């Protein structure tokens, strides 16, 4: 199972050359108030979201969607400075 984020923050399930729009499964995510969590809520509740994926959902061609970063709100970003000697 390959999950993806696409277009305007929609959740998809990649199936070959198609993406099934399973955004409705996000309804199981808890609502948060301030202070907001410092982690990605989808990743923290991934088991619940996977269980809520509908059996039937619209299929869209992969070529017609814009893929986004897989993690919407990373807790931290780690990078290796490759050009520090320059």
TORROZA-643266 format. One record per residue: residue in one letter; x, y, z of N, C-alpha, C in turn. Coordinates in Angstrom, 1 decimal, padded with zeros to 4 digits. Example, Ala and Ser with C-alpha at 12.3 -4.5 7.8 and 13.67 -1.06 7.14 Angstrom:
BEGIN
A;013.2;-005.7;007.8;012.3;-004.5;007.8;013.2;-003.3;007.8
S;012.8;-002.2;007.1;013.7;-001.1;007.1;012.9;000.0;007.9
//
This chain:
BEGIN
X;000.8;-001.2;000.0;000.0;000.0;000.0;000.9;001.2;000.0
X;000.7;002.1;-001.0;001.4;003.3;-001.1;000.5;004.5;-001.0
X;000.6;005.3;000.1;-000.2;006.5;000.3;000.6;007.7;-000.3
X;-000.2;008.7;-000.7;000.5;009.9;-001.2;-000.4;011.1;-000.9
X;000.2;012.2;-000.9;-000.6;013.5;-000.8;-000.5;014.1;-002.2
X;-001.7;014.7;-002.6;-001.7;015.3;-003.9;-002.6;016.4;-004.0
X;-002.5;017.2;-005.1;-003.3;018.4;-005.3;-003.3;019.3;-004.1
X;-004.4;019.7;-003.6;-004.5;020.6;-002.5;-004.6;019.9;-001.1
X;-003.7;019.0;-000.8;-003.6;018.3;000.5;-004.6;017.1;000.5
X;-004.9;016.6;-000.6;-005.7;015.4;-000.6;-004.9;014.1;-000.4
X;-005.5;013.1;000.1;-004.9;011.8;000.4;-005.2;010.8;-000.7
X;-004.2;010.2;-001.2;-004.4;009.2;-002.2;-003.8;007.9;-002.0
X;-004.2;006.9;-002.6;-003.7;005.5;-002.6;-003.2;005.2;-004.0
X;-001.9;005.0;-004.2;-001.3;004.8;-005.5;-001.6;003.3;-005.9
X;-002.1;003.2;-007.1;-002.4;001.9;-007.7;-001.9;001.9;-009.1
X;-000.6;001.6;-009.3;-000.1;001.6;-010.7;000.0;003.0;-011.2
X;-000.7;003.2;-012.4;-000.7;004.5;-013.0;-001.9;005.4;-012.5
X;-002.5;005.0;-011.5;-003.7;005.7;-011.0;-003.5;006.0;-009.5
X;-004.3;007.0;-009.1;-004.3;007.4;-007.6;-005.8;007.4;-007.2
X;-006.1;006.6;-006.2;-007.5;006.6;-005.7;-007.6;007.7;-004.6
X;-008.6;008.5;-004.7;-008.8;009.6;-003.8;-009.5;009.1;-002.6
X;-008.7;008.9;-001.5;-009.3;008.4;-000.2;-009.2;009.4;000.9
X;-009.4;010.7;000.5;-009.4;011.8;001.4;-010.4;011.7;002.5
X;-011.5;011.0;002.2;-012.6;010.9;003.3;-012.1;010.1;004.5
X;-011.0;009.3;004.3;-010.5;008.5;005.5;-009.9;009.5;006.5
X;-009.6;010.7;006.1;-009.0;011.7;007.1;-010.0;012.1;008.1
X;-011.3;011.8;007.9;-012.3;012.2;008.9;-012.1;011.6;010.3
X;-011.3;010.5;010.4;-011.1;009.9;011.7;-010.0;010.6;012.5
X;-009.3;011.6;011.9;-008.2;012.3;012.6;-008.9;013.2;013.7
X;-008.2;013.2;014.8;-008.8;014.0;015.9;-008.6;015.5;015.6
X;-009.5;016.3;016.1;-009.4;017.8;015.9;-008.5;018.3;017.0
X;-007.6;019.2;016.7;-006.7;019.8;017.7;-006.9;021.3;017.9
X;-006.7;021.7;019.1;-006.7;023.2;019.4;-005.3;023.6;019.8
X;-005.1;024.8;020.0;-003.8;025.3;020.5;-003.5;024.8;021.9
X;-002.3;024.4;022.1;-001.1;024.3;021.3;-001.2;023.2;020.3
X;-000.8;023.4;019.1;-000.8;022.4;018.1;000.3;021.4;018.3
X;000.1;020.1;017.9;001.1;019.1;018.1;002.3;019.4;017.2
X;003.5;019.0;017.6;004.7;019.2;016.9;005.0;018.0;015.9
X;004.0;017.2;015.7;004.2;016.1;014.8;003.2;016.0;013.7
X;003.3;015.2;012.7;002.3;015.0;011.7;001.2;014.2;012.2
X;000.0;014.7;012.2;-001.2;014.0;012.8;-001.5;012.8;012.0
X;-001.4;012.8;010.7;-001.6;011.7;009.8;-000.7;010.5;010.2
X;000.5;010.8;010.3;001.5;009.7;010.7;001.2;009.1;012.0
X;000.9;010.0;013.0;000.6;009.5;014.4;-000.7;008.7;014.4
X;-001.6;008.8;013.5;-002.9;008.1;013.5;-003.0;007.2;012.2
X;-001.9;006.8;011.7;-001.9;006.1;010.4;-002.8;004.8;010.4
X;-002.7;004.0;011.5;-003.5;002.8;011.6;-005.0;003.1;011.5
X;-005.5;004.1;012.2;-006.9;004.5;012.1;-007.3;004.9;010.7
X;-006.4;005.7;010.1;-006.7;006.2;008.7;-006.8;005.1;007.7
X;-005.9;004.1;007.8;-005.9;003.0;006.9;-007.1;002.2;007.1
X;-007.6;002.0;008.3;-008.8;001.2;008.5;-010.0;001.9;008.0
X;-010.0;003.2;007.8;-011.1;004.0;007.4;-011.1;004.2;005.8
X;-010.1;003.7;005.1;-010.1;003.9;003.7;-011.3;003.2;003.1
X;-012.1;003.9;002.3;-013.3;003.3;001.7;-012.9;002.3;000.6
X;-013.8;001.2;000.5;-013.6;000.2;-000.5;-013.6;000.8;-002.0
X;-014.5;001.7;-002.2;-014.7;002.3;-003.5;-014.4;003.8;-003.4
X;-013.6;004.3;-004.3;-013.3;005.7;-004.3;-012.8;006.1;-005.7
X;-013.0;007.4;-006.1;-012.6;007.8;-007.4;-011.1;007.5;-007.8
X;-010.9;007.0;-009.0;-009.6;006.8;-009.5;-009.2;007.9;-010.5
X;-008.0;008.5;-010.2;-007.5;009.6;-011.1;-006.2;009.1;-011.8
X;-006.0;009.5;-013.0;-004.7;009.1;-013.6;-003.6;009.9;-012.9
X;-002.5;009.2;-012.7;-001.3;009.8;-012.0;-000.8;011.0;-012.7
X;-000.9;011.0;-014.1;-000.4;012.1;-014.9;-001.2;013.4;-014.6
X;-002.4;013.2;-014.1;-003.3;014.4;-013.9;-003.3;015.0;-012.5
X;-002.4;014.5;-011.6;-002.4;015.0;-010.3;-001.0;015.6;-010.0
X;-001.0;016.5;-009.0;000.3;017.1;-008.6;000.7;016.5;-007.2
X;001.7;015.7;-007.2;002.1;015.0;-006.0;002.8;016.0;-005.0
X;002.5;015.9;-003.7;003.1;016.8;-002.7;004.0;016.0;-001.8
X;004.7;016.7;-000.9;005.6;016.0;000.1;004.8;015.0;000.8
X;005.3;013.8;001.1;004.6;012.8;001.8;004.3;013.1;003.2
X;005.1;013.9;003.9;004.8;014.4;005.3;004.5;015.8;005.2
X;003.2;016.2;005.7;002.8;017.6;005.6;003.5;018.5;006.6
X;003.7;018.0;007.8;004.3;018.8;008.9;005.4;018.1;009.6
X;006.6;018.0;009.0;007.7;017.3;009.6;008.1;017.9;010.9
X;008.4;017.1;011.9;008.8;017.6;013.2;010.2;018.3;013.1
X;011.0;017.8;012.2;012.3;018.4;012.0;012.8;018.0;010.6
X;013.7;018.8;010.1;014.3;018.6;008.8;015.8;018.4;009.0
X;016.3;017.3;008.5;017.8;017.1;008.6;018.4;017.1;007.3
X;019.5;017.8;007.1;020.1;017.9;005.8;021.7;017.8;006.0
X;022.4;017.3;005.1;023.8;017.3;005.1;024.4;018.3;004.2
X;025.2;019.3;004.7;025.8;020.3;003.9;026.8;019.7;003.0
X;026.5;019.6;001.7;027.5;019.0;000.8;028.5;020.0;000.3
X;028.1;021.2;000.2;029.0;022.2;-000.4;029.7;023.1;000.6
X;029.9;022.7;001.8;030.4;023.5;002.9;031.9;023.9;002.6
X;032.6;023.2;001.8;034.0;023.5;001.6;034.1;024.7;000.6
X;033.1;024.9;-000.2;033.1;026.0;-001.2;032.9;027.3;-000.5
//
